[in-house]
């Protein structure tokens, strides 16, 4: 695909992550760009291990067998895709709107000896460069929230999914009613990361059905993921701020660095794991 096939939002997100690449050299999550999962407030698991734990939960939901072909939409640095291939023996194709992420992900696949099983390419979730029904499973690990139209993204994911195939994703949602006073604050924080407004829990089954999918599970894991990650990542970032400032594009760093005393927690915004499948008769 050429850049002309990309939506304006896709282009913007891709450029954002290209400029942010320096931060991943000092990544606190390892080759991951998603939150972690902790069993409790007392769980002392590190950021990278907690992120891998969430990846493993997603792997379980895909229910794939060796030899299956899986699409990772919004693959980031490719850490989850590599783990998926190592654990299950599947073939994984990842797409990202960031060219630098794709380059780094392919390098990590080569270093892991998985170049023949896992590959990454530049592509837009809103216009996937794949044939209909060409994958046995699809996942969107913390990426659909940065797409301009969730419903359209789900339809595109369903298009490339084979009948009987499964989709697993994670997404932000409005867990508590956002007050008029708090909404601009929350929207401002999300906008910094080019993240869309939270989804609606109640609307998800309808979105899946209209995309041609059947909902299998929607579970709120907010207490074990975002609530924990914001606090723990904030502490880790404070300890590594100087290193990050030296590696990240100054414009992006200034935009993302919390202001003195700024509270980045958003208790009104929850975190969902969603699983669906494409009917056999589709």
C-alpha positions as CSV (number, residue, x, y, z in Angstrom):
1,X,0.0,0.0,0.0
2,X,1.1,3.5,-0.6
3,X,0.6,6.4,1.8
4,X,-2.2,7.7,-0.5
5,X,-4.3,4.8,0.7
6,X,-4.2,5.9,4.3
7,X,-6.8,7.8,6.1
8,X,-5.7,11.2,7.5
9,X,-6.0,9.8,11.0
10,X,-3.9,6.8,10.0
11,X,-1.2,9.0,8.6
12,X,-1.2,11.1,11.8
13,X,-1.0,8.1,14.1
14,X,1.8,6.6,12.0
15,X,3.8,9.9,12.2
16,X,3.2,10.1,15.9
17,X,4.7,6.6,16.5
18,X,7.6,7.3,14.2
19,X,8.5,10.3,16.3
20,X,8.0,8.3,19.5
21,X,10.3,5.4,18.5
22,X,13.2,6.6,20.7
23,X,11.0,5.9,23.7
24,X,10.8,2.2,22.7
25,X,14.6,1.9,22.9
26,X,14.1,2.5,26.6
27,X,10.8,0.6,26.7
28,X,9.6,-0.3,30.2
29,X,7.3,-2.9,28.7
30,X,9.9,-4.7,26.6
31,X,8.7,-5.1,22.9
32,X,5.2,-4.2,23.9
33,X,3.0,-1.1,23.6
34,X,0.1,-2.1,25.7
35,X,-0.9,-2.1,29.4
36,X,-0.2,-5.0,31.7
37,X,-2.4,-7.2,33.8
38,X,-2.0,-7.5,37.6
39,X,-3.9,-10.0,39.8
40,X,-4.3,-7.5,42.6
41,X,-3.1,-4.2,44.1
42,X,-0.5,-6.2,46.0
43,X,0.8,-8.0,42.9
44,X,4.4,-6.8,42.4
45,X,4.8,-8.1,38.9
46,X,7.0,-5.9,36.7
47,X,5.7,-3.9,33.7
48,X,7.0,-6.2,31.0
49,X,5.9,-9.4,32.7
50,X,2.4,-7.9,33.3
51,X,2.2,-6.9,29.6
52,X,3.1,-10.4,28.6
53,X,0.4,-11.7,30.9
54,X,-2.2,-9.7,29.1
55,X,-0.9,-11.0,25.8
56,X,-1.2,-14.5,27.0
57,X,-4.9,-13.9,28.0
58,X,-5.5,-12.7,24.4
59,X,-3.7,-15.8,23.0
60,X,-6.1,-18.0,25.0
61,X,-9.1,-16.2,23.5
62,X,-7.9,-16.7,19.9
63,X,-8.0,-20.5,20.3
64,X,-5.7,-21.0,17.4
65,X,-3.7,-24.2,16.4
66,X,-0.3,-24.7,14.8
67,X,-0.4,-23.7,11.1
68,X,-3.2,-21.2,11.4
69,X,-2.7,-17.7,9.9
70,X,-3.3,-14.8,12.2
71,X,-3.5,-11.1,11.5
72,X,-2.2,-8.6,14.1
73,X,-3.8,-5.2,13.3
74,X,-1.8,-2.4,14.9
75,X,1.1,-4.6,15.6
76,X,3.4,-2.0,17.3
77,X,6.9,-3.4,17.8
78,X,5.7,-6.9,17.2
79,X,6.2,-8.3,20.7
80,X,2.7,-9.8,21.1
81,X,2.9,-11.3,17.6
82,X,6.2,-13.0,18.3
83,X,4.9,-14.4,21.6
84,X,1.8,-15.6,19.8
85,X,3.9,-17.5,17.2
86,X,6.3,-18.9,19.8
87,X,3.4,-20.2,22.0
88,X,1.1,-21.6,19.4
89,X,3.1,-22.3,16.3
90,X,0.9,-20.1,14.0
91,X,1.9,-17.8,11.2
92,X,1.4,-14.1,12.0
93,X,1.2,-11.1,9.7
94,X,1.3,-7.8,11.4
95,X,0.4,-4.3,10.1
96,X,1.1,-0.9,11.4
97,X,0.7,2.7,10.2
98,X,4.2,3.4,11.5
99,X,7.0,2.5,9.1
100,X,9.6,2.7,11.9
101,X,7.6,0.2,14.0
102,X,7.4,-2.2,11.0
103,X,11.2,-2.0,10.5
104,X,11.8,-2.6,14.2
105,X,9.3,-5.5,14.4
106,X,10.8,-7.3,11.4
107,X,14.3,-6.9,13.0
108,X,13.0,-8.4,16.3
109,X,11.4,-11.3,14.3
110,X,14.8,-11.9,12.6
111,X,16.6,-11.8,15.9
112,X,14.1,-14.3,17.4
113,X,14.6,-16.7,14.4
114,X,11.0,-16.2,13.4
115,X,11.3,-14.4,10.1
116,X,9.8,-17.4,8.3
117,X,6.7,-17.4,10.6
118,X,6.2,-13.8,11.5
119,X,6.3,-10.8,9.2
120,X,5.2,-7.1,9.4
121,X,4.2,-4.6,6.8
122,X,3.0,-1.0,6.5
123,X,-0.8,-1.0,6.3
124,X,-3.9,0.8,7.4
125,X,-6.6,-1.0,9.4
126,X,-9.3,1.0,7.6
127,X,-8.1,-0.4,4.2
128,X,-6.3,-3.7,4.8
129,X,-4.2,-5.0,1.9
130,X,-5.5,-8.5,2.1
131,X,-8.1,-10.7,0.4
132,X,-11.4,-11.6,1.9
133,X,-11.4,-14.5,4.3
134,X,-7.6,-14.9,4.3
135,X,-7.0,-15.3,8.0
136,X,-8.0,-17.8,10.6
137,X,-7.9,-15.3,13.4
138,X,-7.5,-11.5,13.9
139,X,-6.5,-9.5,16.9
140,X,-6.4,-5.8,17.6
141,X,-4.4,-5.4,20.8
142,X,-4.9,-1.8,22.1
143,X,-5.1,-0.4,18.5
144,X,-8.8,0.0,17.6
145,X,-9.0,2.9,20.0
146,X,-6.7,4.8,17.7
147,X,-8.7,4.2,14.6
148,X,-11.1,6.9,13.2
149,X,-14.2,4.6,13.1
150,X,-14.5,1.6,15.3
151,X,-17.5,0.2,13.4
152,X,-15.7,0.4,10.1
153,X,-12.5,-1.1,11.5
154,X,-14.5,-4.1,12.9
155,X,-16.1,-4.6,9.5
156,X,-12.7,-4.5,7.8
157,X,-11.4,-7.0,10.3
158,X,-14.4,-9.3,9.7
159,X,-13.9,-9.1,6.0
160,X,-10.4,-10.7,6.1
161,X,-11.5,-13.3,8.7
162,X,-12.5,-16.8,7.5
163,X,-15.9,-18.2,8.5
164,X,-15.5,-19.7,12.0
165,X,-12.5,-17.5,12.7
166,X,-12.1,-15.5,15.9
167,X,-11.4,-11.9,16.7
168,X,-10.0,-10.7,20.0
169,X,-9.4,-7.1,20.9
170,X,-8.9,-4.6,23.7
171,X,-10.5,-1.2,23.9
172,X,-11.2,1.7,26.2
173,X,-14.9,2.3,27.2
174,X,-16.9,4.7,29.2
175,X,-17.1,2.8,32.5
176,X,-18.7,5.6,34.5
177,X,-20.7,8.6,33.2
178,X,-18.3,11.4,32.3
179,X,-19.4,14.7,33.7
180,X,-19.5,17.9,31.7
181,X,-16.7,19.2,33.8
182,X,-14.5,16.1,33.4
183,X,-15.1,15.4,29.7
184,X,-12.7,18.1,28.4
185,X,-10.0,16.9,30.8
186,X,-10.4,13.3,29.6
187,X,-10.7,14.2,26.0
188,X,-7.5,16.3,26.3
189,X,-5.5,13.4,27.8
190,X,-6.8,11.0,25.1
191,X,-6.1,13.5,22.3
192,X,-2.4,13.7,23.4
193,X,-2.1,10.0,22.4
194,X,-4.3,10.3,19.4
195,X,-6.9,8.1,21.1
196,X,-10.6,8.2,20.2
197,X,-13.3,8.9,22.7
198,X,-14.2,5.8,24.9
199,X,-16.5,3.2,23.4
200,X,-19.8,2.2,24.8
201,X,-20.0,-1.2,26.6
202,X,-23.7,-1.5,25.6
203,X,-23.0,-0.6,22.0
204,X,-20.3,-3.2,21.4
205,X,-22.5,-6.3,20.7
206,X,-24.4,-4.3,18.1
207,X,-21.2,-3.0,16.5
208,X,-19.9,-6.6,16.3
209,X,-23.2,-7.9,14.9
210,X,-23.3,-5.2,12.2
211,X,-19.8,-6.1,11.2
212,X,-20.9,-9.6,10.6
213,X,-19.5,-11.1,13.8
214,X,-21.1,-12.8,16.8
215,X,-20.1,-11.6,20.3
216,X,-18.5,-14.4,22.4
217,X,-17.3,-12.4,25.4
218,X,-17.0,-8.8,26.7
219,X,-15.2,-8.5,30.0
220,X,-14.2,-5.5,32.0
221,X,-10.6,-5.9,33.3
222,X,-10.1,-2.2,34.3
223,X,-9.1,-2.9,37.9
224,X,-6.4,-5.2,36.7
225,X,-5.1,-3.2,33.8
226,X,-5.4,0.5,33.3
227,X,-6.0,1.4,37.0
228,X,-2.7,-0.4,37.8
229,X,-0.7,0.6,34.7
230,X,-1.3,4.4,35.0
231,X,0.1,4.4,38.5
232,X,3.0,2.0,38.0
233,X,4.0,3.4,34.6
234,X,3.9,6.9,36.1
235,X,6.4,5.8,38.8
236,X,8.6,4.2,36.2
237,X,8.6,7.2,33.9
238,X,9.5,9.5,36.7
239,X,12.6,7.3,37.3
240,X,13.5,7.3,33.6
241,X,12.5,10.8,32.5
242,X,16.0,12.0,31.7
243,X,16.7,9.0,29.4
244,X,13.3,9.4,27.7
245,X,13.9,13.1,27.1
246,X,17.2,12.4,25.4
247,X,15.7,9.8,23.0
248,X,12.2,11.1,22.1
249,X,11.4,13.8,19.6
250,X,11.4,17.0,21.7
251,X,8.0,18.1,20.3
252,X,6.3,14.8,21.2
253,X,8.1,14.6,24.6
254,X,6.8,18.0,25.5
255,X,3.3,17.1,24.5
256,X,3.2,13.8,26.4
257,X,5.0,14.8,29.6
258,X,2.5,15.4,32.4
259,X,2.5,19.0,33.7
260,X,3.6,19.5,37.2
261,X,0.9,18.1,39.5
262,X,-1.2,16.9,36.6
263,X,-3.3,13.8,37.4
264,X,-3.4,11.5,34.4
265,X,-5.8,9.0,36.0
266,X,-9.2,8.6,34.3
267,X,-11.4,6.4,36.6
268,X,-14.3,7.0,34.2
269,X,-12.5,5.2,31.4
270,X,-12.4,1.4,31.6
271,X,-10.7,-1.3,29.7
272,X,-12.4,-4.2,27.8
273,X,-11.3,-7.5,26.4
274,X,-13.7,-8.4,23.5
275,X,-13.9,-11.7,21.8
276,X,-16.1,-12.5,18.7
277,X,-16.3,-15.0,15.9
278,X,-17.4,-14.9,12.3
279,X,-20.3,-17.4,11.8
280,X,-19.5,-20.5,9.7
281,X,-22.3,-19.7,7.3
282,X,-21.1,-16.1,6.7
